[in-house]
Amino acid sequence: MATVEKMPMLQEGYETLTADLKRLKAERPTIVDAIEEARAHGDLSENAEYHAAKERQGQIEASISDIEDKLSRAQIIDPRDLSGDKVVFGATVTLLDENDKPVTYQIVGQTEANAKTGRISYNSPLGRALIGRRVDDEVEVSVPAGERYYVVSKLAFV
């Protein structure tokens, strides 16, 4: 029997997924109505509205299934309950790049990651390279743009 891999996420990420699921489920009746209306137009083989509505229905059902799977495997982690001197999921890490320019990231789950807002997935190349590191550790990471070098300058659990 396969083991179910837990999916770590912050409370905020869990709430976002729950809201997305609720929105998608609320859209279901609208799509069913659109399919029925398109069916009433006759020949389905050349009915663009029918095919578009059926495609949207498939997308919604796939998204609902995916979100329900993620929520069922969710392991909610509150970074404020964490401590220590190593980078772990939920930690906020300040790095110094090659030019001693600071950059700060929080290690989050895949569904919450957004590099523009300073949140990177624990599965990303940089996230994997940071896990387990301590302040003053050097980190080398391969990214599509090439090799990057950082020094961990600060670690916080907020």
VOPAGU-2260 file (C-alpha; in pm, 1 decimal, decimal comma):
REM VOPAGU-2260
SITE   aa  ch    i         X         Y         Z
SITE  MET   A    0       0,0       0,0       0,0
SITE  ALA   A    1     132,9     342,1     -95,4
SITE  THR   A    2     193,0     595,0     177,9
SITE  VAL   A    3      20,3     928,7     153,4
SITE  GLU   A    4     276,1    1206,6     148,1
SITE  LYS   A    5     181,0    1492,6     376,8
SITE  MET   A    6     178,6    1834,7     217,2
SITE  PRO   A    7     317,1    2101,1     449,8
SITE  MET   A    8     156,8    2443,6     424,7
SITE  LEU   A    9      91,5    2751,9     628,8
SITE  GLN   A   10    -256,6    2829,7     765,8
SITE  GLU   A   11    -286,9    3107,7     507,4
SITE  GLY   A   12    -224,7    2861,7     223,4
SITE  TYR   A   13    -482,1    2620,6     364,4
SITE  GLU   A   14    -741,3    2898,6     382,8
SITE  THR   A   15    -665,4    3007,0      25,0
SITE  LEU   A   16    -714,1    2651,9    -103,6
SITE  THR   A   17   -1037,9    2618,4      93,4
SITE  ALA   A   18   -1169,7    2944,4     -56,5
SITE  ASP   A   19   -1072,0    2830,9    -408,9
SITE  LEU   A   20   -1253,1    2501,0    -354,9
SITE  LYS   A   21   -1566,2    2679,3    -235,5
SITE  ARG   A   22   -1558,7    2914,3    -537,5
SITE  LEU   A   23   -1517,4    2626,2    -783,2
SITE  LYS   A   24   -1798,8    2424,5    -626,3
SITE  ALA   A   25   -2024,0    2731,1    -647,9
SITE  GLU   A   26   -1944,2    2755,3   -1020,4
SITE  ARG   A   27   -2062,2    2398,9   -1091,0
SITE  PRO   A   28   -2435,4    2479,4   -1128,7
SITE  THR   A   29   -2356,6    2765,9   -1367,5
SITE  ILE   A   30   -2162,1    2531,4   -1594,9
SITE  VAL   A   31   -2439,5    2269,1   -1586,1
SITE  ASP   A   32   -2687,6    2539,7   -1688,7
SITE  ALA   A   33   -2457,9    2651,9   -1972,3
SITE  ILE   A   34   -2430,3    2293,4   -2097,8
SITE  GLU   A   35   -2808,4    2248,0   -2090,1
SITE  GLU   A   36   -2863,5    2575,7   -2274,0
SITE  ALA   A   37   -2605,1    2483,5   -2539,1
SITE  ARG   A   38   -2768,0    2140,1   -2582,2
SITE  ALA   A   39   -3097,8    2309,9   -2653,5
SITE  HIS   A   40   -2940,3    2477,9   -2957,1
SITE  GLY   A   41   -2937,5    2149,6   -3145,9
SITE  ASP   A   42   -2652,5    1975,5   -3328,8
SITE  LEU   A   43   -2374,4    1921,1   -3073,3
SITE  SER   A   44   -2103,2    1834,7   -3326,1
SITE  GLU   A   45   -2071,0    2197,5   -3438,2
SITE  ASN   A   46   -2185,6    2367,8   -3118,1
SITE  ALA   A   47   -1893,5    2576,8   -2989,2
SITE  GLU   A   48   -2078,0    2687,7   -2674,5
SITE  TYR   A   49   -2144,8    2326,6   -2578,3
SITE  HIS   A   50   -1782,6    2222,4   -2629,0
SITE  ALA   A   51   -1652,4    2526,3   -2439,0
SITE  ALA   A   52   -1889,1    2458,3   -2147,6
SITE  LYS   A   53   -1793,4    2087,7   -2138,0
SITE  GLU   A   54   -1424,0    2180,3   -2143,0
SITE  ARG   A   55   -1474,8    2429,4   -1859,2
SITE  GLN   A   56   -1666,2    2163,7   -1664,5
SITE  GLY   A   57   -1371,7    1925,5   -1704,4
SITE  GLN   A   58   -1128,4    2194,3   -1587,6
SITE  ILE   A   59   -1340,5    2271,8   -1281,6
SITE  GLU   A   60   -1378,3    1905,6   -1185,7
SITE  ALA   A   61   -1002,9    1846,2   -1224,9
SITE  SER   A   62    -925,5    2153,5   -1012,9
SITE  ILE   A   63   -1173,0    2046,9    -744,5
SITE  SER   A   64   -1020,8    1700,2    -731,6
SITE  ASP   A   65    -667,1    1843,2    -711,0
SITE  ILE   A   66    -755,3    2088,6    -433,0
SITE  GLU   A   67    -945,3    1825,0    -233,4
SITE  ASP   A   68    -639,7    1597,5    -257,3
SITE  LYS   A   69    -408,7    1874,2    -133,7
SITE  LEU   A   70    -641,1    1963,2     153,7
SITE  SER   A   71    -673,1    1598,6     258,7
SITE  ARG   A   72    -292,8    1571,5     279,5
SITE  ALA   A   73    -238,2    1914,8     436,3
SITE  GLN   A   74      -7,5    1941,4     733,3
SITE  ILE   A   75     -52,1    2292,8     868,0
SITE  ILE   A   76     262,6    2438,2    1019,1
SITE  ASP   A   77     272,9    2759,7    1221,3
SITE  PRO   A   78     622,4    2912,1    1196,2
SITE  ARG   A   79     574,3    3089,0    1531,4
SITE  ASP   A   80     571,8    2745,5    1700,0
SITE  LEU   A   81     913,6    2665,0    1553,2
SITE  SER   A   82    1258,4    2746,3    1681,7
SITE  GLY   A   83    1615,0    2635,7    1638,3
SITE  ASP   A   84    1922,7    2729,0    1447,8
SITE  LYS   A   85    1850,3    2542,8    1122,5
SITE  VAL   A   86    1642,5    2645,8     821,6
SITE  VAL   A   87    1317,7    2446,0     818,3
SITE  PHE   A   88     977,1    2475,9     654,3
SITE  GLY   A   89     813,9    2805,0     757,3
SITE  ALA   A   90    1141,6    2977,9     844,9
SITE  THR   A   91    1216,2    3325,4     714,9
SITE  VAL   A   92    1572,2    3341,0     587,8
SITE  THR   A   93    1777,5    3647,2     499,4
SITE  LEU   A   94    2055,7    3576,3     253,4
SITE  LEU   A   95    2343,5    3785,1     127,2
SITE  ASP   A   96    2421,7    3742,9    -241,5
SITE  GLU   A   97    2764,5    3776,1    -405,6
SITE  ASN   A   98    2737,2    4157,0    -380,4
SITE  ASP   A   99    2635,8    4145,4     -10,6
SITE  LYS   A  100    2285,8    4254,1    -111,5
SITE  PRO   A  101    2030,9    4109,4     133,5
SITE  VAL   A  102    1732,6    3911,9       8,4
SITE  THR   A  103    1468,9    3756,9     235,5
SITE  TYR   A  104    1258,1    3448,1     166,7
SITE  GLN   A  105    1010,1    3244,6     364,6
SITE  ILE   A  106    1015,9    2869,0     300,9
SITE  VAL   A  107     656,1    2767,6     221,6
SITE  GLY   A  108     453,2    2496,0      49,8
SITE  GLN   A  109     421,3    2454,8    -325,3
SITE  THR   A  110      76,4    2610,5    -344,0
SITE  GLU   A  111     186,3    2919,4    -149,3
SITE  ALA   A  112     510,9    2992,7    -331,8
SITE  ASN   A  113     547,8    3331,3    -498,3
SITE  ALA   A  114     905,3    3453,5    -538,3
SITE  LYS   A  115     786,7    3809,2    -606,9
SITE  THR   A  116     645,2    3827,1    -253,6
SITE  GLY   A  117     945,8    3655,6     -97,7
SITE  ARG   A  118     794,3    3310,0     -59,9
SITE  ILE   A  119     973,4    3011,2    -208,5
SITE  SER   A  120     871,9    2647,4    -208,7
SITE  TYR   A  121    1066,3    2400,7       0,5
SITE  ASN   A  122    1084,4    2196,4    -323,5
SITE  SER   A  123    1242,9    2475,6    -530,0
SITE  PRO   A  124    1617,1    2454,6    -599,9
SITE  LEU   A  125    1689,9    2735,8    -352,8
SITE  GLY   A  126    1443,7    2597,9     -96,6
SITE  ARG   A  127    1606,9    2253,2    -107,8
SITE  ALA   A  128    1952,7    2411,3     -80,7
SITE  LEU   A  129    1850,1    2613,5     226,3
SITE  ILE   A  130    1679,6    2339,9     430,0
SITE  GLY   A  131    1907,7    2234,7     715,3
SITE  ARG   A  132    2147,5    2530,1     679,5
SITE  ARG   A  133    2250,9    2757,4     967,1
SITE  VAL   A  134    2345,1    3124,7     996,2
SITE  ASP   A  135    2681,4    3192,4     826,5
SITE  ASP   A  136    2652,2    2879,6     607,3
SITE  GLU   A  137    2737,0    2927,0     241,1
SITE  VAL   A  138    2479,7    2806,5     -10,0
SITE  GLU   A  139    2543,2    2726,3    -374,9
SITE  VAL   A  140    2238,8    2668,3    -590,6
SITE  SER   A  141    2194,2    2589,3    -959,4
SITE  VAL   A  142    1910,7    2784,8   -1116,4
SITE  PRO   A  143    1815,2    2824,4   -1482,9
SITE  ALA   A  144    2012,6    3152,7   -1492,5
SITE  GLY   A  145    2327,7    2974,2   -1369,3
SITE  GLU   A  146    2502,8    2921,3   -1037,7
SITE  ARG   A  147    2412,0    3147,0    -744,9
SITE  TYR   A  148    2602,0    3182,2    -420,2
SITE  TYR   A  149    2454,1    3304,4     -92,6
SITE  VAL   A  150    2544,9    3327,9     273,6
SITE  VAL   A  151    2272,2    3274,2     532,3
SITE  SER   A  152    2282,2    3593,6     740,4
SITE  LYS   A  153    1965,3    3570,8     949,5
SITE  LEU   A  154    1703,9    3314,0    1047,1
SITE  ALA   A  155    1361,6    3395,9    1195,8
SITE  PHE   A  156    1038,9    3212,0    1274,7
SITE  VAL   A  157     756,8    3463,0    1229,3
